[in-house]
């Protein structure tokens, strides 16, 4: 669905995988303006959930934070000032933003998975990295960057070293191809079929840059599309999750 105006009754907005850089070309500046426009349009919605990789790289050093994200941070200020609750679930690119966002917006300092109750349903929110695949190398990497010891190691490195590493990592941030998308959906259906005892009714995640919803009995798993050429997000409205695409004004 493409809609910039139908926000009556929206209880929550879900966003993931915009991968904004500190230095942006004109196309990315336009994506950022649209992202901030979406936030301003939905200011006052009860819950705004950032499902990770909003920032392509963030590291919170003791005495300074990453410069270049001020337009987005100010948009989040406006959302919170309008009464929305902000939730941040860290992704593999921006988990280290957790401490700063906690200080500024009172988000969970752990930036881990969370569960909201919306319309009588338990909506479990997570970034999704490492969930559907069985890549042991990646799961090991994920454990290191999310561990306090890994964060301390990062703080011991020069910012330019971490920035170079993030630039290398960001090369993998792209759309899923048609074949990859089909494989992702198959993995999601298989994974969902094994979740009969899970303490949630609907899982919402990002990471895969491909939007779809899988069903198994009463349970649902929804993956968000990324905020790239198509500006994907989702809302909880009328008792269900609805995938949407932000309309670019002509």
C-alpha positions as a printed Julia matrix, in Angstrom:
250×3 Matrix{Float64}:
  0.0     0.0    0.0
  1.24    3.51  -0.81
 -0.05    6.11   1.6
  1.27    9.26   3.26
 -1.97   10.42   4.9
 -3.95    7.48   6.32
 -2.72    7.61   9.9
 -6.03    7.61  11.8
 -5.97    4.77  14.27
 -2.28    3.91  13.73
 -0.95    2.48  16.99
  2.65    1.86  15.96
  5.09    2.56  13.14
  7.93    0.15  12.29
 11.05    1.22  10.38
 14.27   -0.61   9.54
 17.31   -0.64   7.29
 17.68    2.9    6.05
 21.49    2.64   6.39
 22.08    6.38   6.57
 25.72    7.47   6.34
 27.33   10.43   8.06
 28.41   11.69   4.61
 25.56   11.49   2.08
 25.21   12.05  -1.64
 22.15   13.96  -2.99
 20.1    10.76  -3.44
 20.68    9.74   0.15
 19.91   13.25   1.36
 16.54   12.9   -0.37
 15.95    9.53   1.34
 16.76   11.14   4.68
 14.32   14.02   4.04
 11.57   11.5    3.26
 12.4     9.53   6.41
 12.16   12.67   8.53
  8.93   13.55   6.74
  7.45   10.2    7.65
  8.44   10.73  11.29
  6.89   14.19  11.34
  3.67   12.87   9.76
  3.4    10.16  12.42
  4.46   12.31  15.39
  2.1    11.49  18.25
  1.49    7.87  17.19
  1.83    5.9   20.45
  4.84    3.78  19.47
  7.64    4.35  16.94
  9.86    1.28  16.59
 13.29    1.53  14.97
 14.25   -2.02  14.09
 17.94   -1.51  13.49
 20.4    -0.43  10.79
 18.81    3.0   10.73
 22.38    4.28  10.91
 24.9     2.61   8.64
 27.55    3.12  11.31
 27.52    4.47  14.82
 30.01    4.23  17.63
 29.47    6.07  20.89
 32.86    7.15  22.21
 33.06    8.43  25.82
 33.5    12.11  24.92
 31.83   12.54  21.52
 29.28   10.96  19.21
 29.1    10.55  15.45
 28.46   13.83  13.63
 26.28   14.02  10.54
 23.06   12.5   11.87
 21.63   15.7   13.36
 18.65   16.03  10.94
 17.45   12.56  11.89
 18.11   13.06  15.59
 16.16   16.33  15.54
 13.24   14.56  13.8
 13.27   11.96  16.57
 13.29   14.82  19.11
 10.1    16.15  17.5
  8.44   12.73  17.56
  9.2    12.25  21.23
  8.13   15.82  21.97
  4.75   15.02  20.39
  4.27   12.19  22.9
  5.35    9.12  20.92
  7.32    6.42  22.7
 10.53    5.62  20.85
 11.89    2.08  20.79
 15.3     1.18  19.39
 16.27   -2.39  18.55
 19.89   -2.34  17.48
 20.98   -3.83  14.17
 24.31   -5.26  13.13
 25.38   -1.8   11.87
 24.13    0.41  14.72
 23.86   -1.62  17.94
 26.5     0.68  19.41
 24.1     3.62  19.21
 22.14    2.13  22.11
 23.76    4.11  24.93
 23.4     7.49  23.23
 19.79    6.89  22.18
 19.0     5.74  25.72
 20.38    8.97  27.12
 18.57   11.16  24.58
 15.27    9.31  24.12
 15.02    6.93  27.12
 15.06    3.86  24.86
 16.1     0.51  26.32
 19.87    0.75  26.99
 20.34   -2.87  25.86
 18.62   -2.19  22.51
 17.58   -5.83  22.4
 14.38   -7.49  21.16
 11.16   -6.22  22.74
  7.51   -7.18  22.81
  4.61   -4.74  22.49
  0.95   -5.49  23.15
 -1.15   -4.07  20.34
 -4.83   -4.84  19.91
 -4.61   -7.79  22.28
 -1.7    -9.34  20.36
  1.91   -9.81  21.45
  4.11   -8.17  18.81
  7.73   -9.26  19.12
 10.22   -6.86  17.54
 13.83   -7.65  16.64
 16.34   -6.73  13.98
 16.53  -10.28  12.67
 20.24  -10.72  11.97
 21.22  -14.34  12.52
 17.61  -15.45  12.95
 16.83  -17.24   9.7
 20.29  -18.31   8.56
 22.82  -20.79   9.89
 26.01  -18.85   9.14
 28.22  -19.71  12.11
 30.87  -17.13  11.15
 28.28  -14.35  11.12
 26.71  -15.49  14.37
 30.16  -15.39  15.98
 30.76  -11.89  14.62
 27.34  -10.79  15.89
 28.11  -12.12  19.37
 31.42  -10.22  19.48
 30.06   -6.81  18.41
 27.17   -7.06  20.88
 29.29   -8.23  23.82
 30.61   -5.64  26.36
 34.16   -6.87  25.73
 33.71   -6.3   22.0
 32.47   -2.78  22.67
 35.48   -2.06  24.89
 37.76   -3.35  22.13
 36.07   -1.03  19.65
 36.6     1.94  21.95
 40.32    1.16  22.01
 40.56    1.61  18.23
 40.94    4.87  16.35
 37.62    6.13  14.92
 39.02    6.04  11.37
 39.76    2.32  11.75
 36.19    1.59  12.8
 34.84    3.84  10.07
 36.85    1.97   7.43
 35.51   -1.32   8.76
 31.95    0.0    8.63
 32.44    1.11   5.02
 33.49   -2.4    4.1
 30.52   -3.87   5.96
 28.05   -1.5    4.31
 28.87   -2.86   0.85
 26.59   -5.79   1.7
 23.62   -3.5    2.38
 21.46   -3.79  -0.72
 18.2    -5.12  -2.06
 17.52   -8.83  -2.08
 17.45  -10.33  -5.57
 14.37  -12.26  -6.67
 16.08  -15.61  -6.01
 17.34  -14.47  -2.63
 13.88  -13.18  -1.71
 12.32  -16.57  -2.5
 14.95  -18.28  -0.34
 14.34  -15.87   2.52
 10.61  -16.58   2.42
 11.2   -20.35   2.43
 13.52  -20.06   5.45
 11.02  -17.83   7.22
  8.18  -20.3    6.73
 10.31  -23.19   7.98
 11.48  -21.19  10.98
  7.96  -20.02  11.82
  6.65  -23.6   11.7
  8.99  -24.45  14.6
  7.71  -21.63  16.86
  4.54  -23.2   18.23
  5.52  -22.47  21.84
  6.85  -18.96  21.27
  5.6   -16.26  23.68
  4.39  -13.96  20.9
  1.7   -13.84  18.22
  3.43  -11.78  15.52
  7.16  -11.26  14.99
  8.27   -8.13  13.12
 11.87   -7.85  11.89
 14.12   -6.11   9.39
 17.61   -7.03   8.16
 16.68   -8.93   4.98
 15.6    -5.87   2.93
 12.59   -7.76   1.58
  9.03   -7.18   2.73
  6.58  -10.04   3.19
  4.46  -11.76   5.83
  4.57  -15.5    6.48
  1.75  -17.39   8.22
  1.67  -20.59  10.26
 -1.54  -21.28  12.15
 -2.31  -18.2   14.25
  1.27  -16.9   14.13
  2.74  -14.35  11.74
  6.26  -13.32  10.81
  6.64  -10.01   8.97
  9.86   -8.74   7.42
 10.17   -5.08   6.49
 11.61   -3.83   3.24
 14.5    -1.4    3.37
 14.4     2.39   2.94
 16.17    2.53  -0.41
 14.66    3.09  -3.88
 11.33    1.91  -2.45
 10.7     3.56   0.91
  9.19    0.71   2.9
  7.8     0.76   6.41
  4.88   -0.79   8.29
  2.15    0.31  10.65
 -0.11   -1.42  13.13
 -3.61   -0.26  12.26
 -7.09   -1.79  12.47
 -5.77   -4.76  14.47
 -3.12   -5.87  11.96
  0.29   -5.09  10.56
  0.14   -3.3    7.22
  3.13   -2.97   4.89
  3.35    0.47   3.32
  5.51    2.43   0.92
  6.15    6.13   1.45
  5.11    8.2   -1.53
  7.8    10.51  -2.88
  6.2    13.91  -3.55
  6.58   14.91  -7.21
